[in-house]
Amino acid sequence: MTLEEIQKRVDAWIKEYGVRYFSELTNMAILTEEVGELARIMVRKYGDQSFKRGEENADLGDEMADVLWVLVCLANQTGVDLTKALEKNFEKKTLRDKDRHIKNRKLKSK
């Protein structure tokens, strides 16, 4: 799926099953919550914490998809074309960082 297709598909799902979008501020809070759930799995799987009983089967991909879902909802609600935004972001990062990481000795040490 392209980003455009994802945005259209989420919009169609909301209209068919979701009744309407939650408010932008509610979705921002939900996005924060979903990022926290993703962070919980990351810190347990790749960090120093261990899983609590019942968390061992947490699905990293599902949590990432939840984050993407709410981000797409916010983009749809605020009129952001994620394809154009990402292209613009690539340009910004390329201009700003084209030599920065290549010259970073910290990145070459591993």
A tleap script that builds the chain and sets N, CA, C and O, in Angstrom:
source leaprc.protein.ff14SB
mol = sequence {
  NMET THR LEU GLU GLU ILE GLN LYS ARG VAL
  ASP ALA TRP ILE LYS GLU TYR GLY VAL ARG
  TYR PHE SER GLU LEU THR ASN MET ALA ILE
  LEU THR GLU GLU VAL GLY GLU LEU ALA ARG
  ILE MET VAL ARG LYS TYR GLY ASP GLN SER
  PHE LYS ARG GLY GLU GLU ASN ALA ASP LEU
  GLY ASP GLU MET ALA ASP VAL LEU TRP VAL
  LEU VAL CYS LEU ALA ASN GLN THR GLY VAL
  ASP LEU THR LYS ALA LEU GLU LYS ASN PHE
  GLU LYS LYS THR LEU ARG ASP LYS ASP ARG
  HIE ILE LYS ASN ARG LYS LEU LYS SER CLYS
}
set mol.1.N position { 0.836 -1.192 0.000 }
set mol.1.CA position { 0.000 0.000 0.000 }
set mol.1.C position { 0.874 1.247 0.000 }
set mol.1.O position { 1.915 1.296 0.655 }
set mol.2.N position { 0.440 2.231 -0.732 }
set mol.2.CA position { 1.104 3.529 -0.671 }
set mol.2.C position { 0.543 4.317 0.506 }
set mol.2.O position { -0.488 3.951 1.070 }
set mol.3.N position { 1.215 5.387 0.870 }
set mol.3.CA position { 0.691 6.239 1.938 }
set mol.3.C position { -0.679 6.810 1.557 }
set mol.3.O position { -1.573 6.911 2.398 }
set mol.4.N position { -0.833 7.178 0.290 }
set mol.4.CA position { -2.123 7.693 -0.164 }
set mol.4.C position { -3.226 6.646 0.013 }
set mol.4.O position { -4.325 6.959 0.469 }
set mol.5.N position { -2.919 5.406 -0.353 }
set mol.5.CA position { -3.889 4.327 -0.190 }
set mol.5.C position { -4.210 4.083 1.283 }
set mol.5.O position { -5.361 3.836 1.643 }
set mol.6.N position { -3.188 4.155 2.124 }
set mol.6.CA position { -3.408 3.972 3.564 }
set mol.6.C position { -4.334 5.066 4.088 }
set mol.6.O position { -5.274 4.784 4.832 }
set mol.7.N position { -4.072 6.307 3.704 }
set mol.7.CA position { -4.919 7.404 4.174 }
set mol.7.C position { -6.367 7.218 3.715 }
set mol.7.O position { -7.295 7.450 4.491 }
set mol.8.N position { -6.567 6.805 2.476 }
set mol.8.CA position { -7.927 6.592 1.965 }
set mol.8.C position { -8.598 5.407 2.659 }
set mol.8.O position { -9.786 5.454 2.977 }
set mol.9.N position { -7.832 4.357 2.886 }
set mol.9.CA position { -8.411 3.157 3.513 }
set mol.9.C position { -8.808 3.416 4.962 }
set mol.9.O position { -9.865 2.965 5.401 }
set mol.10.N position { -7.978 4.134 5.708 }
set mol.10.CA position { -8.323 4.488 7.087 }
set mol.10.C position { -9.567 5.376 7.086 }
set mol.10.O position { -10.466 5.184 7.905 }
set mol.11.N position { -9.622 6.337 6.182 }
set mol.11.CA position { -10.784 7.230 6.103 }
set mol.11.C position { -12.062 6.441 5.812 }
set mol.11.O position { -13.101 6.684 6.426 }
set mol.12.N position { -11.978 5.499 4.876 }
set mol.12.CA position { -13.152 4.673 4.546 }
set mol.12.C position { -13.573 3.832 5.744 }
set mol.12.O position { -14.767 3.686 6.005 }
set mol.13.N position { -12.607 3.276 6.478 }
set mol.13.CA position { -12.930 2.465 7.649 }
set mol.13.C position { -13.612 3.316 8.716 }
set mol.13.O position { -14.611 2.904 9.306 }
set mol.14.N position { -13.073 4.485 8.953 }
set mol.14.CA position { -13.676 5.385 9.953 }
set mol.14.C position { -15.115 5.691 9.578 }
set mol.14.O position { -16.003 5.648 10.429 }
set mol.15.N position { -15.350 5.996 8.324 }
set mol.15.CA position { -16.702 6.344 7.877 }
set mol.15.C position { -17.661 5.161 7.946 }
set mol.15.O position { -18.851 5.339 8.203 }
set mol.16.N position { -17.145 3.952 7.717 }
set mol.16.CA position { -18.013 2.772 7.731 }
set mol.16.C position { -18.215 2.207 9.138 }
set mol.16.O position { -19.332 1.840 9.501 }
set mol.17.N position { -17.156 2.136 9.922 }
set mol.17.CA position { -17.230 1.459 11.212 }
set mol.17.C position { -17.023 2.372 12.424 }
set mol.17.O position { -17.490 2.066 13.521 }
set mol.18.N position { -16.345 3.456 12.228 }
set mol.18.CA position { -15.963 4.295 13.355 }
set mol.18.C position { -16.915 5.430 13.668 }
set mol.18.O position { -16.694 6.170 14.627 }
set mol.19.N position { -17.956 5.583 12.892 }
set mol.19.CA position { -18.946 6.656 13.010 }
set mol.19.C position { -18.329 7.980 12.599 }
set mol.19.O position { -18.804 8.614 11.657 }
set mol.20.N position { -17.270 8.413 13.292 }
set mol.20.CA position { -16.558 9.649 12.943 }
set mol.20.C position { -15.179 9.591 13.593 }
set mol.20.O position { -14.912 8.750 14.451 }
set mol.21.N position { -14.331 10.485 13.173 }
set mol.21.CA position { -13.025 10.593 13.818 }
set mol.21.C position { -13.212 11.126 15.228 }
set mol.21.O position { -14.105 11.936 15.477 }
set mol.22.N position { -12.370 10.672 16.153 }
set mol.22.CA position { -12.292 11.332 17.451 }
set mol.22.C position { -11.726 12.723 17.199 }
set mol.22.O position { -11.164 12.974 16.132 }
set mol.23.N position { -11.862 13.616 18.145 }
set mol.23.CA position { -11.296 14.959 17.963 }
set mol.23.C position { -9.780 14.863 17.809 }
set mol.23.O position { -9.155 13.883 18.217 }
set mol.24.N position { -9.215 15.893 17.217 }
set mol.24.CA position { -7.772 15.921 17.004 }
set mol.24.C position { -7.013 15.792 18.328 }
set mol.24.O position { -6.016 15.074 18.408 }
set mol.25.N position { -7.484 16.483 19.356 }
set mol.25.CA position { -6.793 16.401 20.648 }
set mol.25.C position { -6.927 15.014 21.273 }
set mol.25.O position { -5.984 14.518 21.890 }
set mol.26.N position { -8.083 14.393 21.118 }
set mol.26.CA position { -8.252 13.025 21.609 }
set mol.26.C position { -7.316 12.092 20.861 }
set mol.26.O position { -6.668 11.243 21.473 }
set mol.27.N position { -7.237 12.239 19.557 }
set mol.27.CA position { -6.336 11.379 18.786 }
set mol.27.C position { -4.875 11.638 19.135 }
set mol.27.O position { -4.065 10.712 19.105 }
set mol.28.N position { -4.527 12.872 19.464 }
set mol.28.CA position { -3.157 13.150 19.892 }
set mol.28.C position { -2.850 12.411 21.188 }
set mol.28.O position { -1.763 11.856 21.349 }
set mol.29.N position { -3.803 12.403 22.109 }
set mol.29.CA position { -3.616 11.668 23.367 }
set mol.29.C position { -3.539 10.164 23.103 }
set mol.29.O position { -2.731 9.466 23.716 }
set mol.30.N position { -4.374 9.669 22.195 }
set mol.30.CA position { -4.341 8.242 21.855 }
set mol.30.C position { -3.001 7.888 21.209 }
set mol.30.O position { -2.441 6.827 21.484 }
set mol.31.N position { -2.485 8.774 20.349 }
set mol.31.CA position { -1.179 8.536 19.731 }
set mol.31.C position { -0.097 8.423 20.805 }
set mol.31.O position { 0.762 7.544 20.739 }
set mol.32.N position { -0.146 9.307 21.780 }
set mol.32.CA position { 0.818 9.263 22.878 }
set mol.32.C position { 0.712 7.939 23.631 }
set mol.32.O position { 1.726 7.333 23.980 }
set mol.33.N position { -0.510 7.498 23.877 }
set mol.33.CA position { -0.740 6.223 24.556 }
set mol.33.C position { -0.176 5.059 23.740 }
set mol.33.O position { 0.479 4.171 24.285 }
set mol.34.N position { -0.434 5.071 22.439 }
set mol.34.CA position { 0.043 3.982 21.575 }
set mol.34.C position { 1.570 3.963 21.501 }
set mol.34.O position { 2.174 2.891 21.485 }
set mol.35.N position { 2.194 5.134 21.455 }
set mol.35.CA position { 3.652 5.191 21.455 }
set mol.35.C position { 4.192 4.626 22.768 }
set mol.35.O position { 5.223 3.954 22.778 }
set mol.36.N position { 3.502 4.896 23.868 }
set mol.36.CA position { 3.897 4.331 25.157 }
set mol.36.C position { 3.814 2.816 25.158 }
set mol.36.O position { 4.688 2.150 25.711 }
set mol.37.N position { 2.779 2.264 24.548 }
set mol.37.CA position { 2.647 0.808 24.468 }
set mol.37.C position { 3.766 0.213 23.619 }
set mol.37.O position { 4.299 -0.849 23.942 }
set mol.38.N position { 4.120 0.894 22.542 }
set mol.38.CA position { 5.240 0.459 21.712 }
set mol.38.C position { 6.545 0.526 22.506 }
set mol.38.O position { 7.372 -0.383 22.440 }
set mol.39.N position { 6.713 1.602 23.248 }
set mol.39.CA position { 7.926 1.764 24.062 }
set mol.39.C position { 8.031 0.660 25.112 }
set mol.39.O position { 9.125 0.166 25.387 }
set mol.40.N position { 6.909 0.277 25.693 }
set mol.40.CA position { 6.916 -0.780 26.705 }
set mol.40.C position { 7.473 -2.073 26.122 }
set mol.40.O position { 8.291 -2.737 26.758 }
set mol.41.N position { 7.041 -2.433 24.925 }
set mol.41.CA position { 7.546 -3.657 24.301 }
set mol.41.C position { 9.027 -3.507 23.947 }
set mol.41.O position { 9.813 -4.427 24.169 }
set mol.42.N position { 9.404 -2.364 23.402 }
set mol.42.CA position { 10.797 -2.150 23.005 }
set mol.42.C position { 11.745 -2.254 24.197 }
set mol.42.O position { 12.799 -2.883 24.107 }
set mol.43.N position { 11.366 -1.634 25.311 }
set mol.43.CA position { 12.251 -1.636 26.479 }
set mol.43.C position { 12.361 -3.027 27.094 }
set mol.43.O position { 13.377 -3.364 27.702 }
set mol.44.N position { 11.325 -3.824 26.936 }
set mol.44.CA position { 11.363 -5.176 27.474 }
set mol.44.C position { 12.080 -6.144 26.529 }
set mol.44.O position { 12.776 -7.058 26.971 }
set mol.45.N position { 11.901 -5.930 25.237 }
set mol.45.CA position { 12.511 -6.838 24.263 }
set mol.45.C position { 13.970 -6.477 23.970 }
set mol.45.O position { 14.813 -7.363 23.831 }
set mol.46.N position { 14.267 -5.186 23.878 }
set mol.46.CA position { 15.612 -4.754 23.489 }
set mol.46.C position { 16.355 -3.993 24.586 }
set mol.46.O position { 17.559 -3.763 24.481 }
set mol.47.N position { 15.646 -3.613 25.619 }
set mol.47.CA position { 16.253 -2.861 26.707 }
set mol.47.C position { 16.537 -3.738 27.905 }
set mol.47.O position { 16.682 -4.955 27.784 }
set mol.48.N position { 16.614 -3.113 29.048 }
set mol.48.CA position { 17.035 -3.800 30.263 }
set mol.48.C position { 15.895 -4.354 31.101 }
set mol.48.O position { 16.139 -5.104 32.046 }
set mol.49.N position { 14.669 -4.006 30.781 }
set mol.49.CA position { 13.551 -4.525 31.567 }
set mol.49.C position { 13.140 -5.906 31.064 }
set mol.49.O position { 13.387 -6.272 29.915 }
set mol.50.N position { 12.512 -6.653 31.954 }
set mol.50.CA position { 11.983 -7.962 31.571 }
set mol.50.C position { 10.469 -7.858 31.420 }
set mol.50.O position { 9.829 -6.957 31.961 }
set mol.51.N position { 9.922 -8.799 30.676 }
set mol.51.CA position { 8.476 -8.832 30.492 }
set mol.51.C position { 7.785 -9.201 31.794 }
set mol.51.O position { 8.283 -10.027 32.559 }
set mol.52.N position { 6.650 -8.593 32.038 }
set mol.52.CA position { 5.789 -8.994 33.151 }
set mol.52.C position { 5.000 -10.208 32.689 }
set mol.52.O position { 4.870 -10.459 31.491 }
set mol.53.N position { 4.477 -10.955 33.645 }
set mol.53.CA position { 3.668 -12.121 33.307 }
set mol.53.C position { 2.498 -11.688 32.418 }
set mol.53.O position { 1.785 -10.738 32.740 }
set mol.54.N position { 2.312 -12.379 31.323 }
set mol.54.CA position { 1.231 -12.085 30.398 }
set mol.54.C position { 1.624 -11.140 29.271 }
set mol.54.O position { 0.858 -10.966 28.323 }
set mol.55.N position { 2.797 -10.528 29.353 }
set mol.55.CA position { 3.258 -9.607 28.304 }
set mol.55.C position { 4.174 -10.273 27.286 }
set mol.55.O position { 4.513 -9.674 26.265 }
set mol.56.N position { 4.570 -11.493 27.558 }
set mol.56.CA position { 5.591 -12.150 26.746 }
set mol.56.C position { 5.228 -12.255 25.266 }
set mol.56.O position { 6.110 -12.275 24.408 }
set mol.57.N position { 3.950 -12.320 24.973 }
set mol.57.CA position { 3.507 -12.480 23.585 }
set mol.57.C position { 3.097 -11.162 22.943 }
set mol.57.O position { 2.385 -11.155 21.939 }
set mol.58.N position { 3.537 -10.061 23.510 }
set mol.58.CA position { 3.196 -8.752 22.947 }
set mol.58.C position { 3.676 -8.679 21.499 }
set mol.58.O position { 4.771 -9.138 21.175 }
set mol.59.N position { 2.857 -8.108 20.647 }
set mol.59.CA position { 3.117 -8.065 19.214 }
set mol.59.C position { 3.660 -6.689 18.827 }
set mol.59.O position { 2.914 -5.712 18.759 }
set mol.60.N position { 4.957 -6.629 18.576 }
set mol.60.CA position { 5.620 -5.382 18.224 }
set mol.60.C position { 5.020 -4.760 16.963 }
set mol.60.O position { 4.770 -3.555 16.918 }
set mol.61.N position { 4.794 -5.576 15.952 }
set mol.61.CA position { 4.226 -5.078 14.701 }
set mol.61.C position { 2.839 -4.495 14.879 }
set mol.61.O position { 2.501 -3.479 14.272 }
set mol.62.N position { 2.036 -5.138 15.711 }
set mol.62.CA position { 0.690 -4.637 15.972 }
set mol.62.C position { 0.742 -3.274 16.653 }
set mol.62.O position { -0.047 -2.385 16.332 }
set mol.63.N position { 1.665 -3.108 17.586 }
set mol.63.CA position { 1.789 -1.813 18.261 }
set mol.63.C position { 2.272 -0.738 17.297 }
set mol.63.O position { 1.819 0.404 17.371 }
set mol.64.N position { 3.180 -1.086 16.397 }
set mol.64.CA position { 3.630 -0.127 15.385 }
set mol.64.C position { 2.471 0.256 14.469 }
set mol.64.O position { 2.320 1.422 14.105 }
set mol.65.N position { 1.662 -0.721 14.104 }
set mol.65.CA position { 0.501 -0.453 13.256 }
set mol.65.C position { -0.503 0.456 13.972 }
set mol.65.O position { -1.118 1.316 13.342 }
set mol.66.N position { -0.671 0.270 15.285 }
set mol.66.CA position { -1.555 1.155 16.049 }
set mol.66.C position { -1.060 2.596 15.998 }
set mol.66.O position { -1.853 3.523 15.835 }
set mol.67.N position { 0.253 2.783 16.138 }
set mol.67.CA position { 0.836 4.129 16.063 }
set mol.67.C position { 0.582 4.728 14.681 }
set mol.67.O position { 0.168 5.881 14.560 }
set mol.68.N position { 0.836 3.933 13.644 }
set mol.68.CA position { 0.622 4.407 12.278 }
set mol.68.C position { -0.838 4.757 12.036 }
set mol.68.O position { -1.140 5.776 11.415 }
set mol.69.N position { -1.740 3.920 12.520 }
set mol.69.CA position { -3.175 4.147 12.352 }
set mol.69.C position { -3.589 5.514 12.887 }
set mol.69.O position { -4.244 6.289 12.190 }
set mol.70.N position { -3.207 5.801 14.120 }
set mol.70.CA position { -3.624 7.062 14.735 }
set mol.70.C position { -2.929 8.239 14.060 }
set mol.70.O position { -3.528 9.305 13.915 }
set mol.71.N position { -1.684 8.067 13.649 }
set mol.71.CA position { -0.990 9.125 12.918 }
set mol.71.C position { -1.706 9.430 11.603 }
set mol.71.O position { -1.848 10.592 11.221 }
set mol.72.N position { -2.151 8.388 10.921 }
set mol.72.CA position { -2.899 8.569 9.677 }
set mol.72.C position { -4.231 9.275 9.958 }
set mol.72.O position { -4.641 10.147 9.193 }
set mol.73.N position { -4.895 8.911 11.032 }
set mol.73.CA position { -6.130 9.610 11.405 }
set mol.73.C position { -5.868 11.096 11.581 }
set mol.73.O position { -6.625 11.926 11.076 }
set mol.74.N position { -4.808 11.436 12.289 }
set mol.74.CA position { -4.482 12.850 12.506 }
set mol.74.C position { -4.160 13.553 11.192 }
set mol.74.O position { -4.559 14.698 10.982 }
set mol.75.N position { -3.448 12.877 10.322 }
set mol.75.CA position { -3.145 13.467 9.007 }
set mol.75.C position { -4.433 13.723 8.230 }
set mol.75.O position { -4.615 14.796 7.654 }
set mol.76.N position { -5.318 12.740 8.219 }
set mol.76.CA position { -6.590 12.909 7.513 }
set mol.76.C position { -7.398 14.071 8.088 }
set mol.76.O position { -7.965 14.870 7.342 }
set mol.77.N position { -7.446 14.158 9.396 }
set mol.77.CA position { -8.240 15.193 10.055 }
set mol.77.C position { -7.702 16.593 9.805 }
set mol.77.O position { -8.464 17.557 9.728 }
set mol.78.N position { -6.387 16.698 9.680 }
set mol.78.CA position { -5.773 18.019 9.565 }
set mol.78.C position { -5.391 18.370 8.131 }
set mol.78.O position { -4.780 19.409 7.882 }
set mol.79.N position { -5.755 17.499 7.186 }
set mol.79.CA position { -5.506 17.791 5.778 }
set mol.79.C position { -4.061 17.609 5.337 }
set mol.79.O position { -3.628 18.228 4.365 }
set mol.80.N position { -3.316 16.775 6.035 }
set mol.80.CA position { -1.922 16.535 5.674 }
set mol.80.C position { -1.838 15.364 4.701 }
set mol.80.O position { -2.321 14.268 4.987 }
set mol.81.N position { -1.228 15.606 3.564 }
set mol.81.CA position { -0.923 14.547 2.598 }
set mol.81.C position { 0.407 13.944 3.035 }
set mol.81.O position { 1.457 14.563 2.862 }
set mol.82.N position { 0.368 12.751 3.595 }
set mol.82.CA position { 1.584 12.151 4.158 }
set mol.82.C position { 2.647 11.861 3.102 }
set mol.82.O position { 3.840 11.894 3.404 }
set mol.83.N position { 2.233 11.579 1.877 }
set mol.83.CA position { 3.212 11.353 0.815 }
set mol.83.C position { 4.008 12.623 0.570 }
set mol.83.O position { 5.238 12.591 0.535 }
set mol.84.N position { 3.315 13.741 0.401 }
set mol.84.CA position { 4.000 15.020 0.180 }
set mol.84.C position { 4.824 15.425 1.390 }
set mol.84.O position { 5.937 15.933 1.247 }
set mol.85.N position { 4.287 15.204 2.570 }
set mol.85.CA position { 5.008 15.564 3.794 }
set mol.85.C position { 6.289 14.751 3.934 }
set mol.85.O position { 7.326 15.290 4.320 }
set mol.86.N position { 6.226 13.462 3.624 }
set mol.86.CA position { 7.409 12.609 3.745 }
set mol.86.C position { 8.453 12.970 2.690 }
set mol.86.O position { 9.648 12.988 2.983 }
set mol.87.N position { 8.011 13.256 1.469 }
set mol.87.CA position { 8.947 13.683 0.416 }
set mol.87.C position { 9.663 14.959 0.837 }
set mol.87.O position { 10.879 15.071 0.683 }
set mol.88.N position { 8.921 15.907 1.361 }
set mol.88.CA position { 9.499 17.162 1.834 }
set mol.88.C position { 10.473 16.905 2.980 }
set mol.88.O position { 11.516 17.553 3.067 }
set mol.89.N position { 10.135 15.964 3.856 }
set mol.89.CA position { 10.990 15.627 4.983 }
set mol.89.C position { 12.299 14.990 4.520 }
set mol.89.O position { 13.357 15.268 5.085 }
set mol.90.N position { 12.232 14.133 3.492 }
set mol.90.CA position { 13.440 13.547 2.920 }
set mol.90.C position { 14.362 14.645 2.394 }
set mol.90.O position { 15.569 14.620 2.634 }
set mol.91.N position { 13.784 15.608 1.673 }
set mol.91.CA position { 14.570 16.714 1.133 }
set mol.91.C position { 15.248 17.491 2.256 }
set mol.91.O position { 16.437 17.800 2.178 }
set mol.92.N position { 14.482 17.803 3.303 }
set mol.92.CA position { 15.023 18.546 4.444 }
set mol.92.C position { 16.178 17.794 5.085 }
set mol.92.O position { 17.236 18.371 5.338 }
set mol.93.N position { 15.978 16.512 5.348 }
set mol.93.CA position { 17.008 15.712 6.004 }
set mol.93.C position { 18.246 15.562 5.120 }
set mol.93.O position { 19.372 15.587 5.617 }
set mol.94.N position { 18.040 15.408 3.820 }
set mol.94.CA position { 19.163 15.250 2.907 }
set mol.94.C position { 20.000 16.526 2.869 }
set mol.94.O position { 21.227 16.467 2.938 }
set mol.95.N position { 19.347 17.668 2.761 }
set mol.95.CA position { 20.085 18.931 2.752 }
set mol.95.C position { 20.803 19.171 4.076 }
set mol.95.O position { 21.957 19.598 4.087 }
set mol.96.N position { 20.144 18.908 5.159 }
set mol.96.CA position { 20.689 19.184 6.483 }
set mol.96.C position { 21.754 18.173 6.899 }
set mol.96.O position { 22.747 18.544 7.524 }
set mol.97.N position { 21.556 16.904 6.560 }
set mol.97.CA position { 22.370 15.833 7.137 }
set mol.97.C position { 23.204 15.043 6.134 }
set mol.97.O position { 23.735 13.988 6.481 }
set mol.98.N position { 23.333 15.528 4.892 }
set mol.98.CA position { 23.996 14.704 3.880 }
set mol.98.C position { 25.414 14.296 4.264 }
set mol.98.O position { 25.859 13.216 3.876 }
set mol.99.N position { 26.135 15.123 5.012 }
set mol.99.CA position { 27.488 14.770 5.440 }
set mol.99.C position { 27.578 14.494 6.937 }
set mol.99.O position { 28.558 13.913 7.403 }
set mol.100.N position { 26.590 14.896 7.672 }
set mol.100.CA position { 26.637 14.835 9.129 }
set mol.100.C position { 26.879 13.421 9.664 }
set mol.100.O position { 27.765 13.221 10.494 }
set mol.101.N position { 26.121 12.465 9.209 }
set mol.101.CA position { 26.239 11.108 9.742 }
set mol.101.C position { 27.463 10.385 9.184 }
set mol.101.O position { 28.081 9.577 9.876 }
set mol.102.N position { 27.804 10.672 7.952 }
set mol.102.CA position { 28.988 10.047 7.338 }
set mol.102.C position { 30.249 10.462 8.087 }
set mol.102.O position { 31.177 9.666 8.233 }
set mol.103.N position { 30.286 11.696 8.559 }
set mol.103.CA position { 31.452 12.213 9.271 }
set mol.103.C position { 31.418 11.954 10.766 }
set mol.103.O position { 32.354 12.317 11.479 }
set mol.104.N position { 30.363 11.338 11.243 }
set mol.104.CA position { 30.210 11.089 12.675 }
set mol.104.C position { 31.049 9.889 13.094 }
set mol.104.O position { 30.723 8.752 12.753 }
set mol.105.N position { 32.118 10.134 13.825 }
set mol.105.CA position { 33.021 9.059 14.262 }
set mol.105.C position { 32.318 8.068 15.176 }
set mol.105.O position { 32.679 6.891 15.208 }
set mol.106.N position { 31.328 8.525 15.913 }
set mol.106.CA position { 30.581 7.641 16.826 }
set mol.106.C position { 29.870 6.537 16.051 }
set mol.106.O position { 29.738 5.418 16.547 }
set mol.107.N position { 29.418 6.840 14.852 }
set mol.107.CA position { 28.694 5.841 14.063 }
set mol.107.C position { 29.666 4.847 13.404 }
set mol.107.O position { 29.277 3.717 13.111 }
set mol.108.N position { 30.900 5.246 13.172 }
set mol.108.CA position { 31.875 4.368 12.532 }
set mol.108.C position { 32.533 3.410 13.501 }
set mol.108.O position { 33.163 2.441 13.077 }
set mol.109.N position { 32.402 3.659 14.790 }
set mol.109.CA position { 33.120 2.854 15.768 }
set mol.109.C position { 32.532 1.477 15.990 }
set mol.109.O position { 33.175 0.638 16.621 }
set mol.110.N position { 31.348 1.217 15.500 }
set mol.110.CA position { 30.726 -0.094 15.740 }
set mol.110.C position { 30.829 -0.986 14.551 }
set mol.110.O position { 30.356 -2.122 14.588 }
savepdb mol mol.pdb
quit
